[in-house]
Amino acid sequence: MGLLNIILIPEHPISMWLNHRHLYLLGLASIFCGLGWSHALISIGQLIIIGNWIIEFDFKQKLAKLKTSPVIWIVLALFLIHLIGLFWTSDFKYATKDVINKILLLALPIIIGTTKRLRLVEWKLLLGIYVTSLFIITMASLGKYLNILGPKIHDKRELAIYISHIRYGLNLAFASILLIWYKPLPYKTLNAFLAIWFTITLILFQLYTGLIILGVIVFILSIIKRKTIFRNSFFTASFYTLSTFIVALLSYQVMLVYQDFSSTVQLEYDQEDLRRYSATVNGEKYSHVGKDQRKENGVYTRRFIARKEIRKQWEMASSIPFKNEENRDNPIVQRLYRYMSSKGLKKDSLGFSTLSKVEIKAIENGVANYYYMTHNNLQNRLHRTFYELKEYQRTGNASGYSVAMRFEYWKTGLAIFQKNRMYGVGTGDIKIAFIEEYEINNSKLDIIYRKRAHNQYITFLACFGLIGFLIILFSIYYPILTLKQNPLLGITFIILISLSFITEDTLETQAGITLYAVFYCLIIFGLNDFQDKTSK
C-alpha cells in the first residue's frame, strides 16, 4: 500500500485523481512534453516518477519482479558498465558527473520494469502530449525561420529551441512514425496532417539527419510489413520502383552538385598570369597570396585583390565594417572575397560594381558562394560539404566544418581505442584522453573545436574497450531481438537510436539519455501487447 493510499480517504473524490498511477502518468507526461525542448520539464518528470516509485512502497513485490526478470538486468548492464569503469578511472570528478548524468539508465529500467504496464488509452494520451508539444515547438521554429519571433537567424541550427538540432530532428522523425502507427490524436486526418507536417519541417529546417533516419525507417518497415501494406504485386512493384527512383535521383543530384563544385566558372582573364594583370583600371596594384590555394568554383580567393578599392566600395554599400571578426562563420572580408571569386570576379571596384543589393545583403547574412543563391537547400548543403572536405584534405584543418570535424573526432577517438583496446580509458578519463590525443597528433583543430567523438559507438570503445563495448551492444540489442510484445515498435526505435549513434554522442546529454531511456524502457517493459490493434 502506497503513501497516498494511507493518507487519503478511500472512495473520496480526491483519491480518485491523486493516486500513484496518476502520478506515474504525470511524470511520464512531463518527460514526453519536455523531450523536444525543455530540460526543466524532463527533470521535473524524472523527480515525479522516482519520488512516486519510492512512496508507493511495496518493495517486496518490486524486488520479486526484479529477481524474476533477467531482461531488466541485461538492460541495466549499460549503466553498470559505467560503474565498473570507475575502477580504472583517474578523473573521478568527471566520472562522478558522468555517472550522475546517466542515472536514468539505472532508474527507469527498475521503475518502469516494476510498474504496471500502460494501457492503450494511457499510451495514446502520452503520445498525444508528445506530438502536440512538438507541433507547438515547430510553430515557434517556423516563427524564427520567418523572422517573426526573435532576432534574425544566421544558422538553421538555431531553429532548434533549447535542444540539439540533431535530437530535434530525431524527435520529429520518431513522432512522424508514431502518428502513422498509433494515431494518438482523435481524428485520422489530424494524425496524417501532423505526420506530413513533421516531415516537411525536417526538410524546411534542414534537419537532414532526422530526414535520412525517417526515410530508412519507412523503407525497412515497408519491407517488413509488405504483406500487410501491399495487397497485390502491382503495389509491391510500384513501391520498389519508386524507392529505386528516389535513390537514383538523390545519387544523380549528388553527382551534379559535385560536378558543379569541381568545375571552374568561366573567366575573362587568366588567373595564373599574375604579371599581365598587375593593376586595376583605377591604377591600384593587385595583391596576391600565391601560397593560399583556397578556391571557390575553381577560382583562387586570394588573388587579384585591390583591397583599398574593395574596402571603399563595401563601406559605401554596407553598414557592416569591412572586417568584423565577431561576424558569424567568417570575417566579412573573407566571405566577400569568396563570393566574388565564385562569380569569377577580380576583387576590385569594377568587380564589386556588378554585385546587386540582394547579393550584398546575402554576403552580410553569411552567403559565401554565388552557387547558394541559385540552388535549393539540399544542393547547398551538399556543396558546402564538398567544400569542407576539400579544405580538410588540403589543409588538414577541419575547424568550423561540421562534417570534416566529425572525421577528426572519429579519428582521434579510434586512436584512443587503439591504445586501450581491451578495457578502454575508463568512465571518467575520456575527456583527458581526447585532450592528450589531440596534442600528441598535433591536431590543427582550434581549441574550441576539440571535442569528443560525436559517435556513440566510438565513445563506448574508447571508454570501455572491446569487452565493455560488446557488453553494451548486448545490453541494448538483445532485449529488442527477443521482444514479443510490439516487436515492430522496438525495431523502429532501435533503428532510430542506432543511426543517431553514428553522428552523435546520443547518450552523453540529458535530452539524448532521456529520449533513449524512456522510450526504450516503455517498449521493453512498459507497454501491453496492442500491436495488432494499432496496426489495423
N, C-alpha and C positions, 0 to 999 in steps of 0.2 A: 504494500500500500504506500503510495507516494505522499509527500508532504502536503500537497494540495488536497488530497482525499482526507487527510487527517484534520486540517484546519477549516475546511469548508463543509457546510451542512449538505448532506446528500439530498438529491432531488431539488435543491434550491436553484433558481434560475441562473445565479452566478456560477455555480459549479458546472452548469451545462456549457458555459462559454469558457470559463477559466479552469482548464484542466490540462493535464500533462500532454495529452495528444495534440491539443490546440497549440500549446507552447512549442512542441516539436515542429509542427507545421509552420508556426510563426517564425521560428528560427530559420527553417529552410526557405521560407518566402523572402525573408530579409536577405539571405545569401543570393537567391535567384534574382532578386530585384537589383542587387548591387554588383552582380558579376560583370556587367557591361560598362560600369562607370564609377562605382563608389566603394572604396576600401573601407570607409566607415560603416556602411550598411553590412558589408561582409563580416567585419569584426563583431558588430552587434549580433548578427545572426549566429556566429560561432559561439559567442558567450551564452546566448539563449539556449542553444542546443546542448552545450556542455553542462551548463547550470541545471537545466531541466533534467538531464540524464542522471545527475548526481542526486537531486532532491526527489527523484522517482523512487529511490531506494531499491528494494527488490534485487539486491546484488547477488543473492544466492542463485536466482533464476538466470540472471545475466551471465554469471560465471559459468553456469551449466551450459549455456549456449556457446560460450567461448570454447569450452572444453570439447564440445561435440561438433564444432565447425572448423575443420582443418583449413578450409579456404580462407577464413579470416586471418589465420596465422601466416598463410602464404602471402596475402596482401600486406600484412604488417611487416614482412621481410624488407620491403622498400624503406621503411623508416628504421628498422632495427639495424640495417647495414650502416646507416649514418651513425648510430650509437657505437657500433663495433669499430668504425673508422676513427673513433676518438683515441683508440689505443696507440696509434702511430701518428698522432697529430701533435704538433708543437705549438701552433697558434690556437690556444683554447678560447681566446676571446672571440675570434671569428667563428670557430667551431660551435661554440655555445649559441651564438646568434643564428647560425645556420640551422641547428637542431630545433631551436625555438620556432624559427620561421616555418619549419616543416612539421610542427606538432600536429597539424590536421591530418597528416598521413598516419598518425597514430590514433588520434581521437575519433575521426569519422568512421573508419572501419569497425571500431569497437562499438560506437554509439549506434550507427545505422545497422550494424550486424546483429545487435541485441535488441533492436526495437521492432515492433510490429510493422510489417511491410505496408507500403502505401496502396490504397485502393485506387481504382481508375479515376474516380472523381477528384481525389486528392492530387494525384499526379497531373491531371489536366489543369487543376487550379494553379499549381506551381508553374507549369509550363506557360499558362496564360499570363501570369505575373512576369515571367522571364521575357516572353516575346513582346509584351506590352511595354515593359521598361526599355527594351532595345529599340522599339519603334520610336519612343519619345526621344531617346538619345540620337537616333538617326535624324530626327526632325531638327534637333539642336545642331547636329553636324551640318545639315543642309543649310541652316541659317548662317553658319560660319562660312560655308562654301560660297554662298551667295552674298557674303559681306553684309548680312542683315544683323547678325549677332556678333558682337565683339569686334576687335580690330581686324584688319585685312590679314589673311594668312599668306605665308610665303612657302609653306611646305604642306603637302596633303596629309602628312603625319599629324599635323596639328588638329585635324578634324576629329581624331580620337580624343575623347574628353576624359581626363584623369586615368587613362589606361594606355598601354602599349597599342600601337596601331595594328600590330600583328595579332594580338589577343582580341582586339576589337573585331578583326576580320574572322577569327576563329569562332567567336560567339555568333556572328551574323550567319556564317556558313552552317553551323550546327542548328541554329534556330530555324533556318530555312528547311532543313531536313525534318525537324520535329514538327513543324507546321504541316508539312505534307503527310507525315506519318501518323501523328496522333490527333491532329485537328483540335487543338485545345480551346480555340475560340468558338463562340456559339454558332457562327454561320460558316459554311464551307467556302463561300466566296471571300469572306474576310480572311480565312486561313490562306487561301490561294493568293489573295492580294498581297498579304504580308510576306509570303514566301518569295513572290516575284519582286516586291519592293526591296527586300534584303539583298537579293541577287543584283538588282540594279545599283544599290548603294555600294556593293563590293566593286562594281565597275566604275561608278561615278567618283568614288572616293579613292580609287586606285589601290584598293586593298587586294593586291594580286595573289598574295599567299593564300588568303581565305578563299578567293575565287578558284584557284587551282585545286585546293583541297575539296571544295564543293563539287567541282567537276569530276574529280577522281572518285569521290564517294558515290555520286549519282551513277557513274558508269559501272562501278563494281556492284552496287545494289541492283542495277538493271540486269546485270548478268545473272546474279543470284536469284532474282525474282522474275526471270524472263518468262517462266511458265505461267505466272500469275498476271504479269503486265501485258505480255504479248500473247493474245489468244490464238493467233494463226501465224503462219510462216511469212506472210506479207509484212506484218508489223515487225517481226523479228529482223527480216532482211532490211527493212527501212531504217530501223534503229542502228544496225551495224553500218549501213551505208552512210547515214548521217554522221555517226561518230567518226568514221574514216574520213569523211569530207571535212569535218571540223579540225581534226588533227592535221590533215594535209593543208588546209587553209592557214592554220597557225604556223606550220612549218614553212610554207611559202612566204608568209608575212615576215618571219624571222630572216629568211634568205634575202628578201627585198631590202629590209632595213640594213642588213649587213652590207649589201652591195652599195646602198646609198652612203653608208658610213665609210666604206673603203674607197669610194670614188673621189676624184678631185673636181671641185667646182671649176667651171670654165673661166680662165683668166685672160685679161688683156695685156698681161705683162709676164715676163719670165721671172718667177720668184727666186730662181737660182742665180740670176745675173744681178748681183748687188752693185756692181760698178756702173752699169748702164743707166740705172735709175737711182741716181745719187741724191737728188733733191726734189722737193715738191715744186709745183708750178709757182708757188709764192716764194721759193728760194730757201726754205728750211731744209737742212740736210737730214736725210733719213738716218735713224739709228737701227742697228740690227744686233740681236743677240744670237750669234751664229751657233753657239753650242746648245741653245734651247731648241729641242726638237718637237715641242708641242705643236699639234696641228688641229685645225677644225675644217672638216670637209677637204682634207688634203692640203690645206694652206697653212704655212707657218704663222703662228700668232705673234711671234716676237721679231718679225722682220718688217721692214718698211714702216717704221713708226716715226711720225712727226709729232713729238709729244706736246710742244707748245701750241701747235695748231689744234690738235685734238682737245687739249685742255680748255682752250678758249672757246671752241665750238660747243663742247659739252656743257660748260658752265653757263653759256648763253641759253642752252636748251633745257637744262635740268636744275632743280633746286638742290639735288644731292651733290655733295662735294666730289670732285674728280677722284679722290682717293679716300675712301671711308673704310677703315679696317674693321669697323663694327658691323658693316653691312652683311646680311646673311649670305652664306655659300662662298662668295668670293669678294675681294675688294672690287669696287665698281670699275676701276681701270682695267683690271684683268678680264672682267666679264665683257666690257666694251670691245677690247682687242679680239677676244674670241668671237664675238658676234660679227664684227666687221670682217674678220678673216673667213668666217663661214660663208660670207657672201662674195668672197674673192676680192674684197676692197683693201686698198692700202689704208693705213691708219693715218690719214691726213684730212685736211679740211674739205678737199674735194670728195673723198670717200664718205666723210661724215654727212655732207650735204645731201646724199642720196637716201639717208635714213628718214623714215617718216616719224611723226609724233607717236604713232602707235608702237613703232619699234623701239623708240627711246623709252617709252613707258614700260615696255616689256623687259628691256635691259635693266631698268630700275627695279623691276619686280623679280629679277633672278634668271631671266632667259639668257642663255649664253650661246645659242646657235640658232641661225635662221630656220633650220630644219624644224625646230619645235613650234614655229609659228604656223606651219603649213601641214602638220600631221596630227593624228589623234594621240590620245594619252598612252595607249599601248605601244604604238610605234616610237613615241618619245622616250618611254621607259626602256625599251629595247636599245634605242640609240645611245641613251645615257649609259646603259650597262656596257655596251661595246666600248664606249669612250673610257669608262672607268677601268675596264680590264686592259685596254691598250696602254693607258697611263701606268697602270700597275706593272705590266710587263716591261714597259720602257724604263721606268724609274725604280721599280721595286718598292715604291711608297704607296700604300693604299689609303693614306689618311684622308678622311672625308668621303670616301667612296664606299657606299653601303655594301655592295656585292663583293668588291675586292677585299674589303676589311674582313669579311667573313672567311675568305680563303686564308688570310693571315692569322685569324683567330684559330681556325681549324688546324692549320699547320703547327702553330705553337702548342695547342692542346695535345695533338698527336705526338709531338716531340716530348712533352711531359710524360705521356703514357709510355713511350718507348723506353724511357729511363726508369720507369716504375711499373713494369708490366704485370707483375703478379698481384700486388696489393695496392698500388696507387700511392698517392701522397697523403691520403687520409682525409677526414671530413673537413678539417679547418685549414689545411695548408695550400689549398688550390689557389687562393689569391696570391700568396707569396710565390708559389711555383710559377705562375704566369709572369709576375714582375721579374723574377730572376731569368726566366727563359727568354723574355724579350731582350734583356740586357746581354745574355750570352750570345744570342743570334744577331746582336747589333741591329735590331729591328728599326726600320725607318719610320715606323708609326709614331706620330706625335703622342706625347704622354697622355693627353686627354682621350685618345682613341685606344689606348692599350687596355682592352677589356678581356673578359673571359671568353669561353669557346663559342657562345651563341650556337651551340649544338649540344642537346642534352645527352646524346649518346657519348660524345667525346668527353663531356664533363664527367659522366659516370666512369668512363675508362680511366681518366686522369686521376680521379679521386679514389677509386676503389680497385683499380687494376682489373685484370681479366676475370679473376674469381668473383669479385664483387659485382662486376658487370653482368656476368651470367646469372647470378642470383637475382639481380634486379630484373632482368628480362623475364626470368621465370615467374617472379612475383607479379609482373604487370600482365603478361600474356597468357599464362596458364589458366587463371580463373576465367578469362574470356573464352578460351578454346573449349572449356568444359561447361560453359554456361548452357543450362537447359531452359531457363525462362527468359524470354525476349532476346534470343541469340543475335538476331539481326541488328537490334539496337546496340548490343555490345560490340558487334563488328563495326558498325558505323562509327561509334565513339572511339574505338581503338585505332581506326584508320585516321581519324581527325587528329588524335593525340600523337600518333606515330609520325605523321607528316610534319606536325608542328615541332617535334623534337629535332628535325633536320636543320631548321633555320633559327631556332631559339632555345635558350635555356628555360624551357617552359616551367620546370619545377624549381626554379630559383627565385620566383617572385610570388607574393601573396595571391595576386589575381590568377596566375597560372596554376599554382598549387590548389587553390580553391576550385577552379574550373575542373581540374582533373579529379580531385578527391571527392567532391560532392556528387558529380555525375557517375564516376566510376563506382563508388560505393553503393549508390542507389541502384544502379544497373545490376551489380553483383548480388547485393543483399536486400535492397530496399523496395523492390517492385514485385507485385504479384504478376502472375503469368497472364497478361492480357494482350499478348502479341497478335493472336488470331483475330481478336475483336477489333483491334485498331488498324489492321491491315486491310479490312474489308472496305 
